[in-house]
Amino acid sequence: MDALILCAGKGERLKPLTENRPKPMIPIAGKPILQHIIDKIEDLVDNIYLIVKHKKENIIEHFKDHPKVKFLEQGKIDGTGEAVLTAKNHIGDEFLVINGDIVFEDTLEQFLKYKYAIAVKEVSDPKNFGVVVLDDKNNVIEIQEKPENPKSNLINAGIYKFDRKIFELIEKTEISKRGERELTDAIKLLIKEENVKGIKLNGYWNDVGRPWDVLEANKYFLDKIKTYISGKVEENVIIKGNVIIEKGAVIKANSVIEGPAIIKKGSIVGPLAYIRPYTVLMENTFVGNSSEIKSSIIMKNTKIPHLSYVGDSIIGENCNFGCNTITANLRFDDKPVKVNIKGKRVESVRKLGVIMGDNVKTGIQVSFMPGVKVGSNCWIGASCLIDRDIESDVFVYKKDELTFKKLKNKN
């Protein structure tokens, strides 16, 4: 049996993190979302087909040496149905289909028992998801798309079991109003002709669609790690809780590391740095003298050299922070931080810092207000307070007028 993972989407709600990488390549607990999925299924299937498109080179480079992984590029038409149809001439008789932007705890072995199946997950507020209605035998009888009045609290969890009949049904569907071919349209045809089992997922599941979903999933998986230290740890370093320090990482003198935390190879921490719980420092990062990082993901090759604070934030690759760069992460009124998502102002979580793209540079004494998004390739000049989102490729600076007055000669 084969597996098909849908990785072609642009991940608009996760911008600027997806400006230079596809959504499935965003790191959670030290490895891409897509790696988490492949780790779960690679022993169950013969081949893993990755449907790629947006920033496909990222995915291909990372998984090119995996013995079971093959790559198929989606054509001009977007949508999950078209993504599945891309594999028509390659895949076997029965196969799994998995959305490439979910993380989950449960095993998928139970899917192998059925010809047709959909994973469902119970949630408290299903309005923003595809709602699945089951009969008393757990067969799917209806799918509602983001209904105002949901008929159940079970949602489509983005994992499916099909045979080749699904290709015929996808080809019968019409392009949707948003210009996409939707897999759910084909499933609605399928449930009229076949028994499609609704399989309830146990344990953790997250549809990683917004920046705070990334941080939430990061916390969940960090809680599962066990201490493993193979990097260099200098004198007077304090390590508490479960911490992974990979070979090639260096923790300099008098630093404090509080787990759960992961520090990847090539990273340098300290001296006198403070790494607080739920932090991941990806490869070749640098957190320097008297800098503090808390509940954040710092991506590859980013430098936060000295006297800075980063809290509840996601910082892209190849960023460089000037001295005393600060991220605020909490409102005075303690209400959820508001964030711009696809043109709408939405509430997120109580604590959220900055969401930053790649290749951003800050000058000294730059501060970010909670929930601000900064696009890739920005420069932010000294002493700026950033209280709004910044598009990519922007230089932000302020002009202070200096007054020079000659002192009278006191002699």
One Martini backbone bead per residue (centre of mass of N, CA, C, O) as a GRO file, in nm:
protein
  411
    1MET     BB    1   0.100   0.034   0.017
    2ASP     BB    2   0.027   0.374  -0.013
    3ALA     BB    3   0.121   0.728   0.005
    4LEU     BB    4  -0.035   1.060   0.027
    5ILE     BB    5   0.104   1.392   0.034
    6LEU     BB    6  -0.008   1.725   0.085
    7CYS     BB    7   0.232   2.004  -0.032
    8ALA     BB    8   0.126   2.261  -0.233
    9GLY     BB    9   0.058   2.481  -0.056
   10LYS     BB   10   0.096   2.825   0.067
   11GLY     BB   11   0.010   2.929   0.351
   12GLU     BB   12  -0.127   3.217   0.409
   13ARG     BB   13  -0.175   3.220   0.732
   14LEU     BB   14   0.164   3.190   0.771
   15LYS     BB   15   0.247   3.449   0.713
   16PRO     BB   16   0.596   3.475   0.656
   17LEU     BB   17   0.685   3.166   0.683
   18THR     BB   18   0.585   3.099   0.360
   19GLU     BB   19   0.769   3.261   0.159
   20ASN     BB   20   1.033   3.030   0.168
   21ARG     BB   21   0.818   2.800   0.252
   22PRO     BB   22   0.649   2.536   0.304
   23LYS     BB   23   0.440   2.447   0.547
   24PRO     BB   24   0.561   2.147   0.599
   25MET     BB   25   0.859   2.300   0.677
   26ILE     BB   26   0.783   2.375   0.946
   27PRO     BB   27   0.912   2.377   1.257
   28ILE     BB   28   0.869   2.108   1.506
   29ALA     BB   29   1.065   2.007   1.740
   30GLY     BB   30   1.316   2.017   1.507
   31LYS     BB   31   1.099   1.942   1.274
   32PRO     BB   32   0.915   1.897   1.023
   33ILE     BB   33   0.597   1.831   0.971
   34LEU     BB   34   0.652   1.615   0.749
   35GLN     BB   35   0.835   1.437   0.928
   36HIS     BB   36   0.621   1.350   1.127
   37ILE     BB   37   0.447   1.197   0.922
   38ILE     BB   38   0.656   0.999   0.806
   39ASP     BB   39   0.725   0.863   1.077
   40LYS     BB   40   0.429   0.737   1.107
   41ILE     BB   41   0.421   0.571   0.798
   42GLU     BB   42   0.683   0.419   0.680
   43ASP     BB   43   0.599   0.119   0.801
   44LEU     BB   44   0.307   0.095   0.630
   45VAL     BB   45   0.454   0.156   0.351
   46ASP     BB   46   0.605   0.160   0.030
   47ASN     BB   47   0.505   0.451  -0.064
   48ILE     BB   48   0.584   0.815  -0.085
   49TYR     BB   49   0.383   1.075  -0.201
   50LEU     BB   50   0.473   1.405  -0.294
   51ILE     BB   51   0.283   1.695  -0.330
   52VAL     BB   52   0.412   1.958  -0.520
   53LYS     BB   53   0.504   2.335  -0.546
   54HIS     BB   54   0.547   2.531  -0.328
   55LYS     BB   55   0.866   2.543  -0.271
   56LYS     BB   56   0.976   2.248  -0.357
   57GLU     BB   57   1.287   2.244  -0.297
   58ASN     BB   58   1.271   2.204   0.005
   59ILE     BB   59   1.154   1.914   0.001
   60ILE     BB   60   1.349   1.771  -0.191
   61GLU     BB   61   1.611   1.819  -0.032
   62HIS     BB   62   1.524   1.679   0.240
   63PHE     BB   63   1.395   1.387   0.088
   64LYS     BB   64   1.585   1.261  -0.142
   65ASP     BB   65   1.705   1.004   0.051
   66HIS     BB   66   1.444   0.867   0.078
   67PRO     BB   67   1.346   0.546  -0.010
   68LYS     BB   68   1.008   0.613  -0.028
   69VAL     BB   69   1.035   0.884  -0.172
   70LYS     BB   70   0.822   1.079  -0.390
   71PHE     BB   71   0.773   1.319  -0.664
   72LEU     BB   72   0.490   1.541  -0.731
   73GLU     BB   73   0.358   1.781  -0.953
   74GLN     BB   74   0.140   2.021  -0.950
   75GLY     BB   75  -0.055   2.195  -1.135
   76LYS     BB   76  -0.247   2.473  -1.204
   77ILE     BB   77  -0.449   2.342  -1.036
   78ASP     BB   78  -0.599   2.369  -0.743
   79GLY     BB   79  -0.624   2.152  -0.476
   80THR     BB   80  -0.690   1.846  -0.329
   81GLY     BB   81  -0.805   1.694  -0.570
   82GLU     BB   82  -0.575   1.757  -0.771
   83ALA     BB   83  -0.353   1.633  -0.599
   84VAL     BB   84  -0.458   1.342  -0.613
   85LEU     BB   85  -0.470   1.325  -0.929
   86THR     BB   86  -0.158   1.337  -0.977
   87ALA     BB   87  -0.136   1.008  -0.886
   88LYS     BB   88  -0.287   0.819  -1.085
   89ASN     BB   89  -0.013   0.699  -1.253
   90HIS     BB   90   0.141   0.580  -0.963
   91ILE     BB   91  -0.057   0.447  -0.782
   92GLY     BB   92  -0.214   0.222  -0.618
   93ASP     BB   93  -0.507   0.070  -0.521
   94GLU     BB   94  -0.423   0.148  -0.223
   95PHE     BB   95  -0.453   0.447  -0.004
   96LEU     BB   96  -0.318   0.716   0.151
   97VAL     BB   97  -0.434   1.041   0.272
   98ILE     BB   98  -0.244   1.343   0.360
   99ASN     BB   99  -0.212   1.620   0.514
  100GLY     BB  100   0.080   1.841   0.531
  101ASP     BB  101  -0.052   2.022   0.810
  102ILE     BB  102  -0.036   1.785   1.022
  103VAL     BB  103  -0.059   1.674   1.366
  104PHE     BB  104  -0.017   1.348   1.535
  105GLU     BB  105  -0.058   1.057   1.754
  106ASP     BB  106  -0.197   0.847   1.615
  107THR     BB  107  -0.244   0.565   1.465
  108LEU     BB  108  -0.296   0.411   1.117
  109GLU     BB  109  -0.370   0.103   1.120
  110GLN     BB  110  -0.689   0.109   1.113
  111PHE     BB  111  -0.715   0.195   0.807
  112LEU     BB  112  -0.638  -0.090   0.676
  113LYS     BB  113  -0.934  -0.229   0.718
  114TYR     BB  114  -1.033  -0.023   0.498
  115LYS     BB  115  -1.136   0.107   0.199
  116TYR     BB  116  -1.299   0.346   0.347
  117ALA     BB  117  -1.172   0.654   0.507
  118ILE     BB  118  -1.210   0.893   0.788
  119ALA     BB  119  -1.082   1.125   0.982
  120VAL     BB  120  -1.184   1.213   1.316
  121LYS     BB  121  -1.245   1.505   1.534
  122GLU     BB  122  -1.300   1.624   1.846
  123VAL     BB  123  -1.455   1.944   1.906
  124SER     BB  124  -1.578   2.241   2.045
  125ASP     BB  125  -1.535   2.419   1.757
  126PRO     BB  126  -1.648   2.338   1.423
  127LYS     BB  127  -1.703   2.592   1.226
  128ASN     BB  128  -1.389   2.599   1.090
  129PHE     BB  129  -1.478   2.322   0.965
  130GLY     BB  130  -1.520   2.008   0.855
  131VAL     BB  131  -1.817   1.840   0.901
  132VAL     BB  132  -1.896   1.519   1.046
  133VAL     BB  133  -2.146   1.270   0.980
  134LEU     BB  134  -2.269   0.996   1.165
  135ASP     BB  135  -2.370   0.694   1.219
  136ASP     BB  136  -2.422   0.407   1.423
  137LYS     BB  137  -2.163   0.278   1.233
  138ASN     BB  138  -1.953   0.507   1.145
  139ASN     BB  139  -2.074   0.634   0.895
  140VAL     BB  140  -2.069   0.850   0.642
  141ILE     BB  141  -2.343   1.101   0.562
  142GLU     BB  142  -2.190   1.388   0.610
  143ILE     BB  143  -2.064   1.713   0.479
  144GLN     BB  144  -1.965   2.019   0.630
  145GLU     BB  145  -1.883   2.356   0.540
  146LYS     BB  146  -1.849   2.566   0.770
  147PRO     BB  147  -2.087   2.575   0.974
  148GLU     BB  148  -2.313   2.749   1.169
  149ASN     BB  149  -2.479   2.457   1.221
  150PRO     BB  150  -2.367   2.197   1.352
  151LYS     BB  151  -2.430   1.836   1.360
  152SER     BB  152  -2.139   1.819   1.489
  153ASN     BB  153  -1.807   1.763   1.667
  154LEU     BB  154  -1.695   1.650   1.395
  155ILE     BB  155  -1.393   1.649   1.209
  156ASN     BB  156  -1.190   1.684   0.949
  157ALA     BB  157  -0.845   1.546   0.980
  158GLY     BB  158  -0.682   1.473   0.698
  159ILE     BB  159  -0.749   1.150   0.671
  160TYR     BB  160  -0.724   0.878   0.426
  161LYS     BB  161  -0.904   0.600   0.258
  162PHE     BB  162  -0.841   0.453  -0.067
  163ASP     BB  163  -0.921   0.400  -0.396
  164ARG     BB  164  -0.936   0.444  -0.744
  165LYS     BB  165  -1.225   0.566  -0.746
  166ILE     BB  166  -1.156   0.861  -0.667
  167PHE     BB  167  -1.065   0.959  -0.946
  168GLU     BB  168  -1.340   0.953  -1.089
  169LEU     BB  169  -1.479   1.152  -0.892
  170ILE     BB  170  -1.297   1.393  -0.930
  171GLU     BB  171  -1.354   1.421  -1.243
  172LYS     BB  172  -1.667   1.499  -1.181
  173THR     BB  173  -1.587   1.753  -1.068
  174GLU     BB  174  -1.595   2.088  -1.003
  175ILE     BB  175  -1.490   2.391  -1.002
  176SER     BB  176  -1.460   2.612  -0.776
  177LYS     BB  177  -1.497   2.941  -0.684
  178ARG     BB  178  -1.171   2.938  -0.606
  179GLY     BB  179  -1.031   2.748  -0.837
  180GLU     BB  180  -1.085   2.449  -0.724
  181ARG     BB  181  -1.022   2.107  -0.650
  182GLU     BB  182  -1.222   1.915  -0.435
  183LEU     BB  183  -1.219   1.643  -0.231
  184THR     BB  184  -1.497   1.667  -0.084
  185ASP     BB  185  -1.670   1.639  -0.339
  186ALA     BB  186  -1.591   1.340  -0.388
  187ILE     BB  187  -1.682   1.229  -0.111
  188LYS     BB  188  -1.984   1.292  -0.150
  189LEU     BB  189  -2.005   1.080  -0.375
  190LEU     BB  190  -1.898   0.829  -0.221
  191ILE     BB  191  -2.124   0.813   0.013
  192LYS     BB  192  -2.351   0.728  -0.202
  193GLU     BB  193  -2.192   0.435  -0.281
  194GLU     BB  194  -2.033   0.404  -0.002
  195ASN     BB  195  -1.867   0.291   0.274
  196VAL     BB  196  -1.754   0.540   0.510
  197LYS     BB  197  -1.532   0.549   0.755
  198GLY     BB  198  -1.527   0.684   1.081
  199ILE     BB  199  -1.221   0.775   1.242
  200LYS     BB  200  -1.127   0.818   1.563
  201LEU     BB  201  -0.904   1.018   1.706
  202ASN     BB  202  -0.644   0.991   1.921
  203GLY     BB  203  -0.532   1.239   2.079
  204TYR     BB  204  -0.331   1.439   1.924
  205TRP     BB  205  -0.432   1.736   1.721
  206ASN     BB  206  -0.315   1.953   1.439
  207ASP     BB  207  -0.406   2.231   1.244
  208VAL     BB  208  -0.153   2.407   1.090
  209GLY     BB  209  -0.260   2.751   1.024
  210ARG     BB  210  -0.124   2.916   1.261
  211PRO     BB  211   0.120   3.044   1.450
  212TRP     BB  212   0.002   2.934   1.729
  213ASP     BB  213  -0.007   2.639   1.636
  214VAL     BB  214   0.295   2.597   1.624
  215LEU     BB  215   0.350   2.653   1.929
  216GLU     BB  216   0.163   2.437   2.041
  217ALA     BB  217   0.296   2.190   1.904
  218ASN     BB  218   0.574   2.238   2.020
  219LYS     BB  219   0.495   2.185   2.313
  220TYR     BB  220   0.389   1.903   2.290
  221PHE     BB  221   0.658   1.766   2.179
  222LEU     BB  222   0.849   1.864   2.406
  223ASP     BB  223   0.707   1.694   2.635
  224LYS     BB  224   0.841   1.412   2.498
  225ILE     BB  225   1.122   1.454   2.573
  226LYS     BB  226   1.463   1.355   2.626
  227THR     BB  227   1.754   1.362   2.759
  228TYR     BB  228   2.027   1.485   2.533
  229ILE     BB  229   2.389   1.512   2.555
  230SER     BB  230   2.653   1.601   2.293
  231GLY     BB  231   2.750   1.861   2.354
  232LYS     BB  232   2.902   2.149   2.466
  233VAL     BB  233   2.969   2.210   2.822
  234GLU     BB  234   3.040   2.445   3.024
  235GLU     BB  235   3.095   2.617   3.290
  236ASN     BB  236   2.825   2.688   3.496
  237VAL     BB  237   2.593   2.522   3.385
  238ILE     BB  238   2.233   2.516   3.379
  239ILE     BB  239   2.022   2.218   3.385
  240LYS     BB  240   1.670   2.183   3.328
  241GLY     BB  241   1.520   1.929   3.248
  242ASN     BB  242   1.440   1.853   2.924
  243VAL     BB  243   1.734   1.821   2.709
  244ILE     BB  244   1.858   1.897   2.381
  245ILE     BB  245   2.209   1.855   2.278
  246GLU     BB  246   2.375   1.863   2.010
  247LYS     BB  247   2.614   1.789   1.815
  248GLY     BB  248   2.799   2.102   1.791
  249ALA     BB  249   2.707   2.231   2.035
  250VAL     BB  250   2.729   2.536   2.249
  251ILE     BB  251   2.764   2.595   2.602
  252LYS     BB  252   2.828   2.859   2.775
  253ALA     BB  253   2.912   3.012   3.038
  254ASN     BB  254   2.655   3.078   3.269
  255SER     BB  255   2.419   2.926   3.164
  256VAL     BB  256   2.056   2.872   3.111
  257ILE     BB  257   1.863   2.561   3.091
  258GLU     BB  258   1.510   2.514   3.029
  259GLY     BB  259   1.297   2.270   3.020
  260PRO     BB  260   1.183   2.216   2.735
  261ALA     BB  261   1.458   2.168   2.492
  262ILE     BB  262   1.623   2.260   2.176
  263ILE     BB  263   1.967   2.216   2.051
  264LYS     BB  264   2.122   2.242   1.769
  265LYS     BB  265   2.351   2.208   1.555
  266GLY     BB  266   2.585   2.481   1.570
  267SER     BB  267   2.510   2.606   1.826
  268ILE     BB  268   2.519   2.911   2.031
  269VAL     BB  269   2.537   2.963   2.391
  270GLY     BB  270   2.647   3.247   2.500
  271PRO     BB  271   2.715   3.390   2.762
  272LEU     BB  272   2.459   3.434   2.988
  273ALA     BB  273   2.223   3.268   2.897
  274TYR     BB  274   1.851   3.226   2.851
  275ILE     BB  275   1.673   2.919   2.834
  276ARG     BB  276   1.350   2.854   2.805
  277PRO     BB  277   1.078   2.698   2.784
  278TYR     BB  278   0.986   2.597   2.462
  279THR     BB  279   1.263   2.587   2.304
  280VAL     BB  280   1.402   2.634   1.964
  281LEU     BB  281   1.724   2.575   1.821
  282MET     BB  282   1.841   2.576   1.536
  283GLU     BB  283   2.069   2.559   1.317
  284ASN     BB  284   2.321   2.789   1.368
  285THR     BB  285   2.264   2.941   1.619
  286PHE     BB  286   2.263   3.261   1.820
  287VAL     BB  287   2.289   3.312   2.180
  288GLY     BB  288   2.393   3.560   2.375
  289ASN     BB  289   2.471   3.784   2.592
  290SER     BB  290   2.195   3.822   2.793
  291SER     BB  291   1.994   3.643   2.650
  292GLU     BB  292   1.633   3.573   2.598
  293ILE     BB  293   1.444   3.264   2.559
  294LYS     BB  294   1.080   3.201   2.502
  295SER     BB  295   0.868   3.002   2.354
  296SER     BB  296   1.052   2.945   2.083
  297ILE     BB  297   1.138   2.976   1.730
  298ILE     BB  298   1.465   2.934   1.591
  299MET     BB  299   1.603   2.955   1.302
  300LYS     BB  300   1.835   2.921   1.089
  301ASN     BB  301   2.112   3.136   1.125
  302THR     BB  302   2.034   3.293   1.377
  303LYS     BB  303   2.097   3.614   1.552
  304ILE     BB  304   2.118   3.678   1.925
  305PRO     BB  305   2.364   3.822   2.085
  306HIS     BB  306   2.253   4.079   2.287
  307LEU     BB  307   2.028   4.199   2.514
  308SER     BB  308   1.775   4.007   2.452
  309TYR     BB  309   1.413   3.945   2.380
  310VAL     BB  310   1.230   3.628   2.325
  311GLY     BB  311   0.869   3.576   2.307
  312ASP     BB  312   0.642   3.385   2.164
  313SER     BB  313   0.808   3.314   1.890
  314ILE     BB  314   0.887   3.343   1.529
  315ILE     BB  315   1.202   3.294   1.369
  316GLY     BB  316   1.368   3.307   1.102
  317GLU     BB  317   1.604   3.293   0.875
  318ASN     BB  318   1.885   3.490   0.878
  319CYS     BB  319   1.881   3.658   1.132
  320ASN     BB  320   1.959   3.994   1.289
  321PHE     BB  321   2.015   4.119   1.608
  322GLY     BB  322   2.028   4.383   1.782
  323CYS     BB  323   2.086   4.536   2.051
  324ASN     BB  324   1.804   4.526   2.236
  325THR     BB  325   1.591   4.325   2.135
  326ILE     BB  326   1.226   4.335   2.165
  327THR     BB  327   0.950   4.120   2.267
  328ALA     BB  328   0.628   4.152   2.294
  329ASN     BB  329   0.351   3.924   2.461
  330LEU     BB  330   0.155   4.132   2.631
  331ARG     BB  331  -0.125   4.262   2.741
  332PHE     BB  332  -0.254   4.473   2.972
  333ASP     BB  333  -0.556   4.323   2.961
  334ASP     BB  334  -0.507   4.002   2.899
  335LYS     BB  335  -0.583   3.964   2.619
  336PRO     BB  336  -0.592   3.854   2.323
  337VAL     BB  337  -0.398   3.856   2.065
  338LYS     BB  338  -0.385   4.040   1.771
  339VAL     BB  339  -0.415   3.922   1.423
  340ASN     BB  340  -0.323   3.917   1.091
  341ILE     BB  341  -0.547   3.722   0.870
  342LYS     BB  342  -0.616   3.766   0.564
  343GLY     BB  343  -0.724   4.075   0.647
  344LYS     BB  344  -0.787   3.982   0.946
  345ARG     BB  345  -0.883   4.045   1.276
  346VAL     BB  346  -0.757   3.820   1.523
  347GLU     BB  347  -0.770   3.604   1.775
  348SER     BB  348  -0.553   3.428   1.976
  349VAL     BB  349  -0.351   3.453   2.239
  350ARG     BB  350  -0.225   3.566   2.528
  351LYS     BB  351   0.068   3.478   2.409
  352LEU     BB  352   0.239   3.693   2.164
  353GLY     BB  353   0.469   3.784   1.950
  354VAL     BB  354   0.671   3.749   1.685
  355ILE     BB  355   0.639   3.721   1.321
  356MET     BB  356   0.918   3.608   1.124
  357GLY     BB  357   1.099   3.613   0.868
  358ASP     BB  358   1.353   3.624   0.655
  359ASN     BB  359   1.627   3.830   0.657
  360VAL     BB  360   1.631   3.999   0.926
  361LYS     BB  361   1.713   4.333   1.045
  362THR     BB  362   1.830   4.485   1.347
  363GLY     BB  363   1.876   4.729   1.544
  364ILE     BB  364   1.911   4.904   1.803
  365GLN     BB  365   1.647   4.919   2.007
  366VAL     BB  366   1.420   4.713   1.922
  367SER     BB  367   1.056   4.694   1.912
  368PHE     BB  368   0.778   4.462   1.969
  369MET     BB  369   0.462   4.406   1.940
  370PRO     BB  370   0.206   4.215   1.980
  371GLY     BB  371   0.152   4.022   1.681
  372VAL     BB  372   0.367   4.091   1.491
  373LYS     BB  373   0.450   4.114   1.137
  374VAL     BB  374   0.751   4.016   0.949
  375GLY     BB  375   0.890   4.030   0.668
  376SER     BB  376   1.105   3.958   0.445
  377ASN     BB  377   1.394   4.151   0.403
  378CYS     BB  378   1.420   4.336   0.650
  379TRP     BB  379   1.480   4.664   0.782
  380ILE     BB  380   1.550   4.786   1.123
  381GLY     BB  381   1.598   5.052   1.282
  382ALA     BB  382   1.693   5.229   1.528
  383SER     BB  383   1.457   5.278   1.784
  384CYS     BB  384   1.214   5.104   1.704
  385LEU     BB  385   0.854   5.083   1.713
  386ILE     BB  386   0.666   4.794   1.640
  387ASP     BB  387   0.292   4.822   1.578
  388ARG     BB  388   0.306   4.678   1.289
  389ASP     BB  389   0.297   4.549   0.999
  390ILE     BB  390   0.546   4.413   0.765
  391GLU     BB  391   0.650   4.399   0.473
  392SER     BB  392   0.836   4.295   0.242
  393ASP     BB  393   1.111   4.474   0.158
  394VAL     BB  394   1.166   4.675   0.416
  395PHE     BB  395   1.264   5.001   0.532
  396VAL     BB  396   1.287   5.090   0.875
  397TYR     BB  397   1.282   5.433   0.995
  398LYS     BB  398   1.404   5.705   1.197
  399LYS     BB  399   1.398   6.062   1.258
  400ASP     BB  400   1.623   6.247   1.445
  401GLU     BB  401   1.657   6.559   1.585
  402LEU     BB  402   1.950   6.723   1.631
  403THR     BB  403   2.102   6.927   1.887
  404PHE     BB  404   2.361   7.182   1.864
  405LYS     BB  405   2.542   7.338   2.138
  406LYS     BB  406   2.749   7.572   2.226
  407LEU     BB  407   2.965   7.609   2.471
  408LYS     BB  408   3.069   7.813   2.696
  409ASN     BB  409   3.342   7.968   2.801
  410LYS     BB  410   3.456   7.927   3.141
  411ASN     BB  411   3.748   8.083   3.143
   0.00000   0.00000   0.00000
